[in-house]
Amino acid sequence: RNFFFQASNPGQFENDSDVLWQRGHVPETIVYHGRVGINTDAPDEALVVCGNAKVMGRVMHPSDSRAKQNIREVDTNEQLRRITQMRLVEYDYKPEFASVMGIKNT
């Protein structure tokens, strides 16, 4: 199924459950205060997409070099010392999480 959301008058909605949607501060934006789930009715993060997602534009992430400045080399020996102090772990996903997310190899 494909879903397309459009409000004829952003900021005004038809029932009480829609009050979480508000007009954004930036023109042509709508804000939802809560969690959004696509193909799930139990999102546990701000946005949970169960399935494939197609992005027709850029995705910016804090680790993206386009979001950084003053990038410089560091002392490799000092960084290796820091790495040896890190706590490394192995884990298994909880079965209920793995089944909801479609993860077979936990």
N, C-alpha and C positions, 0 to 999 in steps of 0.2 A: 504494500500500500504506500502511496505517496501522500504527504500532507503538506498543505500550504496554508499558512496563517496570515490573515489580513484583517486588520481592523479598519472599518470605514471611518472611524473617528478615534484615533489612538488616544487613550486616556479615558475613554468611556466604553464600558463593556456591559453585556446584557444581564449578568447575574452576579451574585455575591462572591462566587468562587473566582471570578475574574479580577477581583480587586488587587491581586498580587501583581498584575500587569499595570505598568504606568508609563506615561510618556517620558522619554529620555531627555536629558539636558541638552543633548546634541540633536539638531534637526534630523527628522526621519528615523528616529530610534525608539524602540520600545524596551523597557526593562522589566524583567520578571524577578521578584524577590522570593527565591526559593530554589528548589532543585528541579531540574528538567530531565525527564527520561524519554528516550526514543526507543521503542520496542521493549520497554520495561515499565512496570508500574511501581517499581521500588528503587528509584535512583538513590545512591548513597554518596554522591558527589554533586557538585554544582551542575554538571552535565554528564549524563551517562548515555552512550550510544551503543546499543547492542546490535551490531551489524556493520556493514561497510559504510564509510562516509566519503563523499566526493567533495573536494574543495576546488572551486573554480577561481581561486585567487591565492594570495600569499597567506601563510600561517606564520605569525611571529611568535617566538618563544624567547624567554630570557637568555637562553644559551646561544641565540642567533647572533652572529658576529655583527649584523646590521644594527643591533641594539646596544653595541658596546663602543667605547672609546678608550684611549690611553692603553691599548694592548701592548704588552712588553714581555720579553723573555724573563724567566725567573731562574734562580739558582737550583739546578737539577738535584744536587746532593741534599739540599734542604727539603725539597719536595719529596724525595724518596724517604727521608727520615720521617716526615709527616705520614706518609703512606704506611710505613711499618707500625705506626701507632694506631692505625684505624682498626676498628672491630669489623671483621668479616664474618658473615653468617650464611648458612644454607637454610632453606625453608621449604615447606610444602603448603600449598593453598588449602584452606579449609574446604571440605567437600561441598558445603552449601554455596560457597562463593564460586568454586570451580564450575558447578553445574549451571548456575545462573549465567555465568559468563561464557559458557561453552568451551571451557578449558579441559582438554582430555588428559594431558600430561601434567600432573600436579607436582 
